[in-house]
Amino acid sequence: MSSPSVTVRGNSRHAVVIGGSIAGLLAARALHDRFDKVTVVDRDTLPDTAAPRRGVPQSRQLHGLLASGTAALEELLPGITQELADGGAPRGDLQKDALWYLDGHLMRQAESGIIGIAPTRPLLEHVVRRRVATSLPGVTVMDACEVTGLVTDRRGDRVSGVRLHQPGVNAQEYEMPADLVVDASGRGSRAGAWLSQLGFPTVSQSTIRVDMVYVHRHYRSEPGLLDGKLAVSFTASPGQPRSANVLRQEGGRFALALTGMLGEEPPTDPDGMLAFAESLGAPQIVEIMKTAEPLSEPAKMRYPQSVRRHYEKVDRHPEGLVILGDALCSFNPVYGQGMSVAAMEAVLLSSLLREGVENLPRRFHRSAAKLLDTPWALSAGGDLRFPEVEGKRTPMDKLMNRYLDRYRRAATVDAGLGRTLLGVINLLEPPTRLLSPSLVLRTLRTKPASA
């Protein structure tokens, strides 16, 4: 998939995307409508099949798409949901076909109309890459090539390209000119350091430290296990910093993730993993671990903190450089927001490009900040429920947490409350919807099934 060089001549407009994962590929799709040439550059040698790769070690871990992310993908690449289903990715109603243990309380199942699809990360990336790289004229994916820095114009206020190093092809760095550079290189983005070297202000950031550790394993999907359901999820809560998720995926497999935070660390030996799962209250997960055939060895990952970089607040930022995806905001993975928010940012980028490229970085970063406010508030609010997590809390936050505790318990009886909560979690409805007078009244009147 490599292309050792790209020559841009005449008035042809050229955009470079740093990073060939989901965010970068979808950014390339958005740029394709405006630019004659789009070059996606990635350090990895990209596989031709749906396989994990070195540069995305978390690709073996359980991933999820929110319903809002699926809609954004479909808007950018019409028909992709069906392609994923054709590749074996299961689909289902997220309330009727999934079990949700919220603070230990099982949400009542019912038809919600919120449809989820569950591809593995390698399958999703493979299908997106195939669509972007083969069906969009002018888009080139360069793999096994590293971006080592930014190039600016003579005045130094506009990014005019990138410096590249391609081992085995060119021992020296060389420059690739670009009218626009998009950094979608993920949590390890070096854009902030590069900008500081060029004399631009340091970008402020917000962090929430959770010290998350998760252990992942695949199991064979035996007949009868999980009763045909798409997923089962047991969420952590104050006093219980453990969680677990099982998701049915393509290839006749279940993906299991055991998660601990704030010092809790799931073991990787079978007996220890089983004991960890048994300490929760989701018998379906325990049954899978006891009876299904393991298809992989346990794999452990660590996620220390969520990071949001505030490019929208900098006083001076170069033209010609846009930051998106995890390079802009990296969420606690337990909430499953990362890929979906990246897709929504790509839709936003496409919309802003229809208005032109003038002042694009400032317009994008300000609009993206508004887009990020809701998912960041949801994940930050979830983490700040734990007293051990550092962060500012107001009396109103404490009152809201008490209300939401009662709301989750009421959702064990009132399926409508559960449906609205899933709509908020999937970024289909604003969090304020949970405070509508009718839902508040139902929450306060409903006697939980466990009460």
PyMOL commands that set and color helices and strands:
alter all, ss='L'
color gray80, all
select helices_A, chain A and resi 22-32+57-60+67-76+80-86+121-135+191-197+225-228+270-278+283-291+311-313+325-327+333-335+338-353+360-384+395-410+415-425+431-435+437-445
alter helices_A, ss='H'
color red, helices_A
select strands_A, chain A and resi 14-18+37-41+91-93+98-102+105-106+115-117+139-142+146-152+159-166+170-177+180-183+205-220+231-234+242-249+253-260+299-309+321-323+329-330
alter strands_A, ss='S'
color yellow, strands_A
deselect
rebuild
show_as cartoon
